[in-house]
Amino acid sequence: MGDKKGGAGDEPNYQEENLYMSKKIIALQYRLMIKDEQIDSARKSEDDLRLRITQLDKAFEDEAVRCRENTGEMSRQYREMQESFNETIEVLQKQVSAAKLEIESVTKEIERVRIEKDEIIRQKDLEIASLSSKMETMAFEFADMLKESLDKMSQRIEVTHNSWDRDTTKPPLMNRLKEFSLTDEPQD
């Protein structure tokens, strides 16, 4: 506390203590004032932070709303695109199925026409073989007929020639032919 002077230190020095206490009061008041300022400053900072937090919360909520709107729009666009793609895929699958059926039909038709063509060719080959055989047979028959005719004519000519040669009253065959002008020789 205060300084004690001399040996009589039994008595407190009130004046010094008052001075000391008044300075201590001023120091404490000053400290209180600083603490009040710190408290005010802290409250102001707290209020500012609360305001900033409120602003950030609102910004986050606004962003969440915009995000939901964008997400909703994107979801809607995605669904539309998905539906469009599904419809396109379905149309293309139907076209592929129709094309496969058409290919199958054309393949069957080609196979049917090939079988018919092969059958027609086989029949024509049989007909050609039959006609060739008939022609060959007819050629042999015709050759036989010609041979028979030739043989018969040869026999008749020989018989006629022999009979004319035997008949002395008639001129030889060449003279008779001359009479009919069948030769180019002039008549006598």
Solvent accessible surface area in square Angstrom, and as a share of the most:
residue,aa,sasa,rsa
1,M,175,0.78
2,G,30,0.28
3,D,112,0.58
4,K,155,0.66
5,K,159,0.67
6,G,74,0.71
7,G,82,0.79
8,A,83,0.64
9,G,26,0.25
10,D,131,0.68
11,E,142,0.64
12,P,68,0.43
13,N,66,0.34
14,Y,149,0.57
15,Q,145,0.64
16,E,52,0.24
17,E,53,0.24
18,N,101,0.52
19,L,103,0.51
20,Y,99,0.38
21,M,81,0.36
22,S,48,0.31
23,K,122,0.52
24,K,91,0.39
25,I,92,0.47
26,I,111,0.56
27,A,49,0.38
28,L,82,0.41
29,Q,107,0.48
30,Y,122,0.46
31,R,147,0.54
32,L,110,0.55
33,M,98,0.44
34,I,58,0.29
35,K,108,0.46
36,D,75,0.39
37,E,101,0.45
38,Q,98,0.44
39,I,78,0.40
40,D,86,0.45
41,S,64,0.41
42,A,58,0.45
43,R,149,0.54
44,K,132,0.56
45,S,54,0.35
46,E,73,0.33
47,D,87,0.45
48,D,72,0.37
49,L,111,0.55
50,R,145,0.53
51,L,104,0.52
52,R,127,0.46
53,I,99,0.50
54,T,83,0.48
55,Q,91,0.40
56,L,67,0.33
57,D,71,0.37
58,K,126,0.53
59,A,53,0.41
60,F,137,0.57
61,E,113,0.50
62,D,62,0.32
63,E,84,0.38
64,A,38,0.29
65,V,67,0.38
66,R,128,0.47
67,C,70,0.42
68,R,152,0.55
69,E,109,0.49
70,N,88,0.45
71,T,72,0.42
72,G,38,0.36
73,E,71,0.32
74,M,130,0.58
75,S,42,0.27
76,R,95,0.35
77,Q,84,0.37
78,Y,138,0.53
79,R,133,0.49
80,E,88,0.40
81,M,107,0.48
82,Q,73,0.33
83,E,103,0.46
84,S,57,0.37
85,F,113,0.47
86,N,74,0.38
87,E,112,0.50
88,T,67,0.39
89,I,90,0.45
90,E,91,0.41
91,V,79,0.45
92,L,92,0.46
93,Q,112,0.50
94,K,127,0.54
95,Q,105,0.47
96,V,79,0.46
97,S,59,0.38
98,A,56,0.44
99,A,45,0.35
100,K,132,0.56
101,L,120,0.60
102,E,113,0.51
103,I,113,0.57
104,E,88,0.40
105,S,66,0.43
106,V,75,0.43
107,T,78,0.46
108,K,130,0.55
109,E,79,0.35
110,I,110,0.56
111,E,72,0.32
112,R,109,0.40
113,V,72,0.41
114,R,107,0.39
115,I,98,0.50
116,E,78,0.35
117,K,96,0.41
118,D,56,0.29
119,E,63,0.28
120,I,95,0.48
121,I,86,0.44
122,R,122,0.44
123,Q,92,0.41
124,K,107,0.46
125,D,78,0.41
126,L,103,0.51
127,E,84,0.38
128,I,108,0.55
129,A,59,0.46
130,S,52,0.34
131,L,87,0.43
132,S,57,0.37
133,S,62,0.40
134,K,118,0.50
135,M,134,0.60
136,E,102,0.46
137,T,68,0.40
138,M,122,0.55
139,A,59,0.46
140,F,127,0.53
141,E,94,0.42
142,F,114,0.48
143,A,52,0.41
144,D,80,0.42
145,M,114,0.51
146,L,96,0.48
147,K,127,0.54
148,E,98,0.44
149,S,52,0.34
150,L,115,0.57
151,D,63,0.33
152,K,117,0.50
153,M,112,0.50
154,S,53,0.34
155,Q,117,0.52
156,R,168,0.61
157,I,108,0.55
158,E,107,0.48
159,V,99,0.57
160,T,57,0.33
161,H,78,0.35
162,N,59,0.30
163,S,49,0.31
164,W,73,0.25
165,D,81,0.42
166,R,183,0.67
167,D,47,0.24
168,T,121,0.70
169,T,120,0.70
170,K,98,0.41
171,P,52,0.33
172,P,83,0.52
173,L,56,0.28
174,M,103,0.46
175,N,62,0.32
176,R,25,0.09
177,L,52,0.26
178,K,48,0.20
179,E,114,0.51
180,F,144,0.60
181,S,76,0.49
182,L,124,0.62
183,T,39,0.22
184,D,152,0.79
185,E,93,0.42
186,P,119,0.75
187,Q,114,0.51
188,D,186,0.96
